[in-house]
Amino acid sequence: MISFKGAHFSKDIILHAVFLYVRNAVSYRDLEEILEEGGVKVDHTTLNR
C-alpha cells in the first residue's frame, strides 16, 4: 500500500501524473505543461521528487 501522507497534492493527481510519465515517456517539463493545461499548477522539480 502506498502512503500519501504529507503529500501536497491529492492521491488522484499524483497517480495521474505517474501514469502520464510512465505511459507516455514524457519529460518532467512536458508533464508540468500537461498538468497545467488540466488546471493543476505544479513545478517540474516537484514532479522529480
Gaussian input, Z-matrix of N, CA and C with variables (Angstrom, degrees):
# hf/3-21g

backbone

0 1
 N
 C     1     B1
 C     2     B2     1     A1
 N     3     B3     2     A2     1     D1
 C     4     B4     3     A3     2     D2
 C     5     B5     4     A4     3     D3
 N     6     B6     5     A5     4     D4
 C     7     B7     6     A6     5     D5
 C     8     B8     7     A7     6     D6
 N     9     B9     8     A8     7     D7
 C    10    B10     9     A9     8     D8
 C    11    B11    10    A10     9     D9
 N    12    B12    11    A11    10    D10
 C    13    B13    12    A12    11    D11
 C    14    B14    13    A13    12    D12
 N    15    B15    14    A14    13    D13
 C    16    B16    15    A15    14    D14
 C    17    B17    16    A16    15    D15
 N    18    B18    17    A17    16    D16
 C    19    B19    18    A18    17    D17
 C    20    B20    19    A19    18    D18
 N    21    B21    20    A20    19    D19
 C    22    B22    21    A21    20    D20
 C    23    B23    22    A22    21    D21
 N    24    B24    23    A23    22    D22
 C    25    B25    24    A24    23    D23
 C    26    B26    25    A25    24    D24
 N    27    B27    26    A26    25    D25
 C    28    B28    27    A27    26    D26
 C    29    B29    28    A28    27    D27
 N    30    B30    29    A29    28    D28
 C    31    B31    30    A30    29    D29
 C    32    B32    31    A31    30    D30
 N    33    B33    32    A32    31    D31
 C    34    B34    33    A33    32    D32
 C    35    B35    34    A34    33    D33
 N    36    B36    35    A35    34    D34
 C    37    B37    36    A36    35    D35
 C    38    B38    37    A37    36    D36
 N    39    B39    38    A38    37    D37
 C    40    B40    39    A39    38    D38
 C    41    B41    40    A40    39    D39
 N    42    B42    41    A41    40    D40
 C    43    B43    42    A42    41    D41
 C    44    B44    43    A43    42    D42
 N    45    B45    44    A44    43    D43
 C    46    B46    45    A45    44    D44
 C    47    B47    46    A46    45    D45
 N    48    B48    47    A47    46    D46
 C    49    B49    48    A48    47    D47
 C    50    B50    49    A49    48    D48
 N    51    B51    50    A50    49    D49
 C    52    B52    51    A51    50    D50
 C    53    B53    52    A52    51    D51
 N    54    B54    53    A53    52    D52
 C    55    B55    54    A54    53    D53
 C    56    B56    55    A55    54    D54
 N    57    B57    56    A56    55    D55
 C    58    B58    57    A57    56    D56
 C    59    B59    58    A58    57    D57
 N    60    B60    59    A59    58    D58
 C    61    B61    60    A60    59    D59
 C    62    B62    61    A61    60    D60
 N    63    B63    62    A62    61    D61
 C    64    B64    63    A63    62    D62
 C    65    B65    64    A64    63    D63
 N    66    B66    65    A65    64    D64
 C    67    B67    66    A66    65    D65
 C    68    B68    67    A67    66    D66
 N    69    B69    68    A68    67    D67
 C    70    B70    69    A69    68    D68
 C    71    B71    70    A70    69    D69
 N    72    B72    71    A71    70    D70
 C    73    B73    72    A72    71    D71
 C    74    B74    73    A73    72    D72
 N    75    B75    74    A74    73    D73
 C    76    B76    75    A75    74    D74
 C    77    B77    76    A76    75    D75
 N    78    B78    77    A77    76    D76
 C    79    B79    78    A78    77    D77
 C    80    B80    79    A79    78    D78
 N    81    B81    80    A80    79    D79
 C    82    B82    81    A81    80    D80
 C    83    B83    82    A82    81    D81
 N    84    B84    83    A83    82    D82
 C    85    B85    84    A84    83    D83
 C    86    B86    85    A85    84    D84
 N    87    B87    86    A86    85    D85
 C    88    B88    87    A87    86    D86
 C    89    B89    88    A88    87    D87
 N    90    B90    89    A89    88    D88
 C    91    B91    90    A90    89    D89
 C    92    B92    91    A91    90    D90
 N    93    B93    92    A92    91    D91
 C    94    B94    93    A93    92    D92
 C    95    B95    94    A94    93    D93
 N    96    B96    95    A95    94    D94
 C    97    B97    96    A96    95    D95
 C    98    B98    97    A97    96    D96
 N    99    B99    98    A98    97    D97
 C   100   B100    99    A99    98    D98
 C   101   B101   100   A100    99    D99
 N   102   B102   101   A101   100   D100
 C   103   B103   102   A102   101   D101
 C   104   B104   103   A103   102   D102
 N   105   B105   104   A104   103   D103
 C   106   B106   105   A105   104   D104
 C   107   B107   106   A106   105   D105
 N   108   B108   107   A107   106   D106
 C   109   B109   108   A108   107   D107
 C   110   B110   109   A109   108   D108
 N   111   B111   110   A110   109   D109
 C   112   B112   111   A111   110   D110
 C   113   B113   112   A112   111   D111
 N   114   B114   113   A113   112   D112
 C   115   B115   114   A114   113   D113
 C   116   B116   115   A115   114   D114
 N   117   B117   116   A116   115   D115
 C   118   B118   117   A117   116   D116
 C   119   B119   118   A118   117   D117
 N   120   B120   119   A119   118   D118
 C   121   B121   120   A120   119   D119
 C   122   B122   121   A121   120   D120
 N   123   B123   122   A122   121   D121
 C   124   B124   123   A123   122   D122
 C   125   B125   124   A124   123   D123
 N   126   B126   125   A125   124   D124
 C   127   B127   126   A126   125   D125
 C   128   B128   127   A127   126   D126
 N   129   B129   128   A128   127   D127
 C   130   B130   129   A129   128   D128
 C   131   B131   130   A130   129   D129
 N   132   B132   131   A131   130   D130
 C   133   B133   132   A132   131   D131
 C   134   B134   133   A133   132   D132
 N   135   B135   134   A134   133   D133
 C   136   B136   135   A135   134   D134
 C   137   B137   136   A136   135   D135
 N   138   B138   137   A137   136   D136
 C   139   B139   138   A138   137   D137
 C   140   B140   139   A139   138   D138
 N   141   B141   140   A140   139   D139
 C   142   B142   141   A141   140   D140
 C   143   B143   142   A142   141   D141
 N   144   B144   143   A143   142   D142
 C   145   B145   144   A144   143   D143
 C   146   B146   145   A145   144   D144

   B1=1.4485
   B2=1.5322
   B3=1.3203
   B4=1.4570
   B5=1.5251
   B6=1.3328
   B7=1.4626
   B8=1.5270
   B9=1.3052
   B10=1.4590
   B11=1.5264
   B12=1.3130
   B13=1.4667
   B14=1.5318
   B15=1.3037
   B16=1.4601
   B17=1.5221
   B18=1.3213
   B19=1.4623
   B20=1.5257
   B21=1.3176
   B22=1.4643
   B23=1.5213
   B24=1.3309
   B25=1.4579
   B26=1.5163
   B27=1.3203
   B28=1.4624
   B29=1.5309
   B30=1.3053
   B31=1.4613
   B32=1.5282
   B33=1.3227
   B34=1.4660
   B35=1.5264
   B36=1.3116
   B37=1.4679
   B38=1.5233
   B39=1.3155
   B40=1.4681
   B41=1.5231
   B42=1.3145
   B43=1.4593
   B44=1.5268
   B45=1.3219
   B46=1.4689
   B47=1.5310
   B48=1.3232
   B49=1.4645
   B50=1.5277
   B51=1.3196
   B52=1.4619
   B53=1.5248
   B54=1.3195
   B55=1.4654
   B56=1.5272
   B57=1.3317
   B58=1.4600
   B59=1.5209
   B60=1.3182
   B61=1.4649
   B62=1.5313
   B63=1.3085
   B64=1.4632
   B65=1.5296
   B66=1.3030
   B67=1.4647
   B68=1.5265
   B69=1.3221
   B70=1.4611
   B71=1.5226
   B72=1.3066
   B73=1.4681
   B74=1.5370
   B75=1.3271
   B76=1.4598
   B77=1.5265
   B78=1.3228
   B79=1.4601
   B80=1.5336
   B81=1.3258
   B82=1.4680
   B83=1.5197
   B84=1.3209
   B85=1.4741
   B86=1.5306
   B87=1.3337
   B88=1.4685
   B89=1.5247
   B90=1.3145
   B91=1.4570
   B92=1.5230
   B93=1.3273
   B94=1.4664
   B95=1.5311
   B96=1.3328
   B97=1.4617
   B98=1.5291
   B99=1.3315
   B100=1.4652
   B101=1.5246
   B102=1.3247
   B103=1.4606
   B104=1.5266
   B105=1.3315
   B106=1.4670
   B107=1.5280
   B108=1.3338
   B109=1.4644
   B110=1.5204
   B111=1.3311
   B112=1.4625
   B113=1.5143
   B114=1.3341
   B115=1.4558
   B116=1.5126
   B117=1.3364
   B118=1.4664
   B119=1.5214
   B120=1.3278
   B121=1.4571
   B122=1.5223
   B123=1.3288
   B124=1.4582
   B125=1.5307
   B126=1.3165
   B127=1.4568
   B128=1.5273
   B129=1.3320
   B130=1.4599
   B131=1.5309
   B132=1.3309
   B133=1.4626
   B134=1.5280
   B135=1.3217
   B136=1.4714
   B137=1.5227
   B138=1.3216
   B139=1.4629
   B140=1.5142
   B141=1.3157
   B142=1.4596
   B143=1.5254
   B144=1.3195
   B145=1.4630
   B146=1.5007
   A1=108.34
   A2=115.73
   A3=121.61
   A4=108.79
   A5=115.99
   A6=120.67
   A7=109.61
   A8=116.72
   A9=122.24
   A10=111.00
   A11=116.42
   A12=121.84
   A13=109.59
   A14=116.09
   A15=121.94
   A16=114.40
   A17=118.05
   A18=121.21
   A19=110.44
   A20=116.07
   A21=120.69
   A22=112.29
   A23=116.76
   A24=121.38
   A25=109.34
   A26=115.59
   A27=119.49
   A28=110.28
   A29=114.95
   A30=122.32
   A31=110.87
   A32=117.35
   A33=121.70
   A34=112.07
   A35=116.97
   A36=120.76
   A37=110.30
   A38=117.19
   A39=121.32
   A40=110.68
   A41=116.84
   A42=120.20
   A43=111.57
   A44=117.35
   A45=120.85
   A46=110.09
   A47=117.55
   A48=121.25
   A49=110.97
   A50=117.20
   A51=120.92
   A52=110.23
   A53=116.75
   A54=121.32
   A55=110.60
   A56=117.22
   A57=120.56
   A58=111.62
   A59=116.50
   A60=121.34
   A61=111.19
   A62=116.63
   A63=121.06
   A64=111.42
   A65=116.81
   A66=121.61
   A67=112.58
   A68=117.03
   A69=120.93
   A70=113.99
   A71=118.12
   A72=123.27
   A73=110.94
   A74=116.11
   A75=121.22
   A76=109.56
   A77=116.09
   A78=120.87
   A79=109.20
   A80=115.77
   A81=120.16
   A82=110.66
   A83=117.40
   A84=120.54
   A85=111.03
   A86=116.51
   A87=119.72
   A88=110.14
   A89=116.15
   A90=120.69
   A91=110.73
   A92=116.78
   A93=121.10
   A94=110.25
   A95=117.39
   A96=121.65
   A97=111.82
   A98=116.48
   A99=120.60
   A100=110.37
   A101=116.90
   A102=120.69
   A103=111.20
   A104=116.74
   A105=120.21
   A106=110.62
   A107=117.32
   A108=120.74
   A109=111.20
   A110=116.20
   A111=121.43
   A112=113.40
   A113=117.37
   A114=120.93
   A115=115.46
   A116=117.41
   A117=121.16
   A118=108.27
   A119=116.98
   A120=122.06
   A121=108.88
   A122=116.04
   A123=121.51
   A124=108.45
   A125=116.92
   A126=121.78
   A127=109.91
   A128=116.81
   A129=119.56
   A130=112.49
   A131=117.74
   A132=119.29
   A133=111.50
   A134=116.77
   A135=120.78
   A136=109.93
   A137=117.01
   A138=121.20
   A139=111.09
   A140=116.83
   A141=121.15
   A142=111.42
   A143=117.01
   A144=120.57
   A145=110.63
   D1=131.47
   D2=178.87
   D3=-87.50
   D4=133.23
   D5=178.10
   D6=-96.97
   D7=128.57
   D8=177.25
   D9=-105.61
   D10=18.30
   D11=-179.47
   D12=-63.20
   D13=129.26
   D14=178.78
   D15=84.58
   D16=2.48
   D17=179.42
   D18=-74.14
   D19=144.90
   D20=-179.81
   D21=-82.16
   D22=-19.39
   D23=-178.86
   D24=-116.63
   D25=160.34
   D26=-178.95
   D27=-69.57
   D28=160.27
   D29=-179.75
   D30=-57.23
   D31=-40.71
   D32=-178.55
   D33=-63.24
   D34=-41.70
   D35=-179.81
   D36=-67.37
   D37=-42.41
   D38=179.29
   D39=-62.19
   D40=-47.39
   D41=-179.03
   D42=-66.02
   D43=-36.43
   D44=177.50
   D45=-64.81
   D46=-42.81
   D47=178.75
   D48=-63.11
   D49=-42.52
   D50=178.12
   D51=-63.80
   D52=-43.19
   D53=178.35
   D54=-58.18
   D55=-48.60
   D56=-179.55
   D57=-62.88
   D58=-41.09
   D59=-178.48
   D60=-64.10
   D61=-45.51
   D62=-177.03
   D63=-75.85
   D64=-44.98
   D65=-174.72
   D66=-68.62
   D67=-41.30
   D68=-173.32
   D69=-103.90
   D70=-3.65
   D71=179.36
   D72=50.29
   D73=52.11
   D74=179.25
   D75=-97.41
   D76=161.25
   D77=177.23
   D78=-78.14
   D79=167.16
   D80=178.62
   D81=-64.17
   D82=-36.33
   D83=178.54
   D84=-67.14
   D85=-39.80
   D86=177.17
   D87=-66.12
   D88=-40.96
   D89=178.63
   D90=-63.39
   D91=-38.46
   D92=176.03
   D93=-58.35
   D94=-44.65
   D95=179.91
   D96=-65.80
   D97=-41.22
   D98=179.49
   D99=-62.01
   D100=-45.65
   D101=-179.64
   D102=-67.17
   D103=-36.46
   D104=179.27
   D105=-64.69
   D106=-37.19
   D107=175.90
   D108=-62.51
   D109=-29.51
   D110=178.03
   D111=-86.41
   D112=1.67
   D113=176.80
   D114=95.44
   D115=9.35
   D116=-179.97
   D117=-106.64
   D118=114.23
   D119=179.62
   D120=-89.22
   D121=111.16
   D122=-179.16
   D123=-144.45
   D124=145.04
   D125=178.90
   D126=-88.79
   D127=148.38
   D128=-177.91
   D129=-64.69
   D130=-25.76
   D131=177.53
   D132=-70.76
   D133=-29.96
   D134=175.11
   D135=-66.83
   D136=-39.67
   D137=178.40
   D138=-64.78
   D139=-34.04
   D140=179.33
   D141=-63.70
   D142=-33.52
   D143=-179.52
   D144=-72.36

